[in-house]
Amino acid sequence: MRSKSVRTQRRIVGVALGAVGLALLAGGTVQAKDLPGVTATELKIGNINAYSGPASSYGVIAKTESAFFKMINDKGGVAGHKINFISYDDGYSPPKTVEQARRLIEEDQVAFLFNNLGTPTTSAIERYTNMKKVPDLFVSTGANKWGNYKQFPWTIGYQPSYRTEAQIYTKYLLQQKPNAKLAILYQNDDFGKDYLAGVKDVLGDKYSKIVVKEASYETTDPTVDSQLATLQATGADALLVAATPKFAAQSIRKVHDLNWHPMFFLTNVSISVGSVMQPAGPEDGVGIITSGYMKDPTDPAFKNDPGMNEWRAFMTKYMPGADMTDGNYVFAYGASRVMMQVLEQCKGDFSRANIMKQATNLHDAPDPVLLPGITVNTSPTNYHPIQAMQLQKWDGKTWVRFGDVIEGTKAE
């Protein structure tokens, strides 16, 4: 009996070793269950963007990223792996985002998600991706919540916090107009509400005295004309607009049509010359104040800038015919460069745990399109990679920077 048992055990071990050998010959898939989205020659990256719907002007971001990874593949890929970038449309609709995230993770089995667009949309999948322990890297939204490394360790932001941005505007407003009457137009979700929070951070108990009116809009609204007319009627001499490009352009036109001349602050996610300022009417936005952290492709100061020349060379070869005045292309290129730094730091270990580890250990990561003095840094307790900005004003043709680079509040 003992001899038979030993023989049986040997046969089982032999079969197991044979299976391992076959798996290794097939390209190292023995660890496939531990390395979703990774084969010996391929790395799958998932993305969700708004190719349609009210935020469709952002669709060029994912298109640029797709072209960027094609460039990387043309150069041989990363650590012997070609990148399979899979991007789906959610129409900026949170229920659709959930559907597409499940498709990417459970059907396509991507290794991780990169630069998903939008605050309400990313919020809809945050618990799901963290439960699945799938890295959701450098989300394309500046909501302050993406720095919550304790509760959501698998989701990390990229661009400066909207809340910090609003703090900077409010401080500048108080310097220039101590007795200002501020009106605020905001998108009715976490994106827009971050701006309210930032203003409150600075004003404290003076909020109700200085902010004379708040008005919100839904992404399904056709226009924000009525909200702006209501805000003007309050006698406000300052206006903060926290809106996505479609509604930002409407706001610029309507404020001009109303012959209203407030000190006008505009969120930095809606300042693309090509997709916002030109459609709104460039002359209608003269004097608008915003903040920036990236180089503006229309700024003459960067005509011969090495980083922007690198971007232009990429665009010429991989995005021919694209609108070179649209800052969304610049944003996508910069975020993609940082993503490549993470993949290079992985040194061929594309497990989800190591990808997340490297994404949270960046030190002055290369992003050639950031403004001088602004860098990308992360740590296991800092999920806000970019924390500095510079104020800038629209002169009818381009954004003109002024003042010093301002460091935002540090992550907790």
FENSULSUL-V658484 format. One record per backbone hydrogen bond with DSSP energy under -0.5 kcal/mol. NH is the residue of the N-H (numbers start at 1). CO is the residue of the C=O. E is the energy in kcal/mol with one decimal. If there is no record, write none. Layout:
((NH,CO,E) (NH,CO,E))
//
This chain:
((5,1,-2.3) (6,2,-2.2) (7,3,-2.2) (8,4,-2.4) (9,5,-2.4) (10,6,-2.4) (11,7,-2.3) (12,8,-2.2) (13,9,-2.6) (14,10,-2.7) (15,11,-2.6) (16,12,-2.4) (17,13,-2.7) (18,14,-2.2) (19,15,-2.2) (20,16,-2.2) (21,17,-2.5) (22,18,-2.3) (23,19,-2.3) (24,20,-2.5) (25,21,-2.2) (26,22,-1.7) (27,24,-1.4) (28,23,-1.0) (28,24,-0.6) (29,23,-1.2) (31,28,-0.8) (32,29,-2.2) (34,31,-1.5) (35,31,-1.1) (35,32,-0.6) (38,35,-1.7) (39,42,-2.4) (43,82,-2.4) (44,37,-2.8) (45,84,-2.3) (46,112,-2.8) (47,86,-1.8) (49,88,-2.4) (51,49,-1.1) (56,53,-1.6) (58,55,-2.0) (59,50,-0.5) (59,56,-1.9) (60,57,-0.7) (61,58,-2.2) (62,58,-0.6) (63,59,-1.6) (64,60,-2.2) (65,61,-2.2) (66,62,-2.4) (67,63,-1.9) (68,64,-2.5) (69,65,-2.4) (70,66,-1.5) (71,67,-2.0) (72,68,-2.1) (73,69,-2.4) (74,70,-2.5) (75,71,-1.1) (76,73,-1.8) (77,72,-2.8) (78,81,-2.7) (81,78,-1.7) (82,41,-2.9) (84,43,-2.9) (84,82,-0.5) (85,83,-0.8) (86,45,-3.0) (86,84,-0.7) (87,85,-0.6) (88,47,-2.4) (90,49,-2.0) (91,49,-0.6) (93,90,-1.8) (94,92,-0.5) (96,93,-0.8) (97,93,-1.9) (98,94,-2.1) (99,95,-1.7) (100,96,-2.5) (101,97,-2.6) (102,98,-2.2) (103,99,-1.8) (104,100,-2.4) (105,101,-2.5) (106,102,-2.8) (107,102,-0.8) (107,103,-1.2) (108,103,-2.8) (110,104,-2.0) (111,44,-2.5) (112,44,-0.7) (113,135,-3.0) (114,46,-2.6) (115,137,-3.0) (117,48,-2.3) (118,140,-1.9) (122,118,-1.8) (123,119,-2.3) (124,120,-1.1) (125,121,-0.6) (125,122,-1.0) (126,122,-0.8) (129,125,-2.8) (130,126,-1.8) (131,127,-2.3) (132,128,-2.1) (133,129,-0.5) (134,129,-2.8) (135,133,-0.6) (136,154,-3.2) (137,113,-2.8) (137,135,-0.6) (139,156,-2.0) (140,116,-2.8) (141,139,-2.0) (146,143,-1.5) (147,144,-1.7) (148,145,-1.9) (149,147,-2.1) (152,148,-2.5) (155,152,-1.5) (156,136,-2.1) (157,146,-0.7) (157,383,-1.3) (158,141,-0.5) (159,139,-0.5) (162,142,-2.9) (165,161,-2.3) (166,162,-2.4) (167,163,-1.8) (168,164,-2.1) (169,165,-2.0) (170,166,-2.3) (171,167,-2.3) (172,168,-2.1) (173,169,-2.6) (174,170,-2.3) (175,171,-1.7) (176,172,-2.1) (177,173,-3.7) (180,177,-1.9) (182,180,-0.6) (182,210,-3.0) (183,238,-2.4) (184,213,-2.1) (185,240,-2.8) (186,215,-2.2) (187,242,-1.5) (188,217,-2.6) (189,187,-2.5) (193,189,-2.7) (194,190,-1.3) (195,191,-0.6) (195,192,-1.0) (196,192,-1.0) (197,193,-2.2) (198,194,-2.2) (199,195,-2.1) (200,196,-2.3) (201,197,-2.1) (202,198,-1.2) (203,199,-2.6) (204,200,-2.5) (206,203,-2.4) (207,204,-1.6) (209,206,-0.8) (210,206,-2.2) (211,207,-3.0) (212,182,-1.8) (212,210,-1.0) (213,182,-1.1) (215,184,-2.6) (217,186,-1.5) (221,218,-1.9) (228,224,-2.0) (229,225,-2.1) (230,226,-2.0) (231,227,-2.1) (232,228,-2.5) (233,229,-1.7) (234,231,-1.2) (235,232,-2.2) (236,231,-0.8) (237,181,-1.4) (238,181,-1.5) (239,263,-2.9) (240,183,-2.4) (241,265,-2.6) (242,185,-3.1) (242,240,-0.6) (243,241,-0.7) (247,244,-0.7) (248,244,-2.3) (249,245,-2.7) (250,246,-1.6) (251,247,-2.1) (252,248,-2.2) (253,249,-2.1) (254,250,-2.8) (255,251,-2.7) (256,252,-1.7) (257,253,-2.6) (258,254,-2.3) (259,256,-1.6) (260,255,-2.1) (263,237,-2.3) (264,262,-0.8) (265,239,-3.6) (265,263,-0.6) (266,289,-2.4) (267,241,-2.2) (270,267,-1.4) (271,268,-0.6) (273,325,-0.7) (274,325,-1.3) (276,272,-1.9) (277,272,-1.9) (278,273,-2.7) (280,276,-2.2) (281,277,-1.2) (284,281,-1.8) (285,281,-0.7) (285,282,-0.7) (286,283,-0.9) (287,394,-3.0) (288,285,-2.3) (289,264,-3.3) (290,392,-2.7) (292,390,-2.4) (295,369,-3.2) (299,296,-1.8) (300,298,-0.6) (302,299,-2.1) (303,300,-1.7) (305,302,-0.9) (309,305,-2.6) (310,306,-2.0) (311,307,-1.8) (312,308,-2.8) (313,309,-2.3) (314,310,-1.9) (315,311,-2.8) (316,312,-2.7) (317,313,-1.7) (318,314,-3.2) (319,315,-2.1) (322,319,-1.9) (324,322,-0.9) (326,323,-1.7) (327,325,-0.7) (329,326,-1.4) (330,326,-0.6) (331,327,-2.5) (332,328,-2.2) (333,329,-1.8) (334,330,-2.3) (335,331,-2.5) (336,332,-2.1) (337,333,-2.0) (338,334,-1.9) (339,335,-2.2) (340,336,-2.2) (341,337,-1.5) (342,338,-1.8) (343,339,-2.1) (344,340,-2.5) (345,341,-2.2) (346,342,-1.2) (347,343,-0.5) (347,344,-1.1) (348,343,-0.6) (349,346,-1.9) (350,348,-1.1) (355,351,-2.5) (356,352,-2.2) (357,353,-2.0) (358,354,-2.6) (359,355,-2.1) (360,356,-1.2) (361,358,-1.5) (364,376,-0.5) (365,376,-2.2) (370,367,-1.6) (371,293,-2.4) (374,371,-2.0) (377,375,-0.6) (377,385,-2.2) (378,362,-2.2) (379,382,-1.7) (382,379,-1.9) (385,383,-0.6) (386,158,-1.1) (387,385,-0.5) (389,406,-2.2) (390,292,-2.2) (392,290,-2.3) (393,400,-2.4) (394,288,-2.3) (395,398,-2.2) (400,393,-3.3) (400,398,-0.5) (401,399,-0.6) (402,391,-2.4) (406,389,-4.0) (407,405,-0.5) (408,387,-5.0))
//
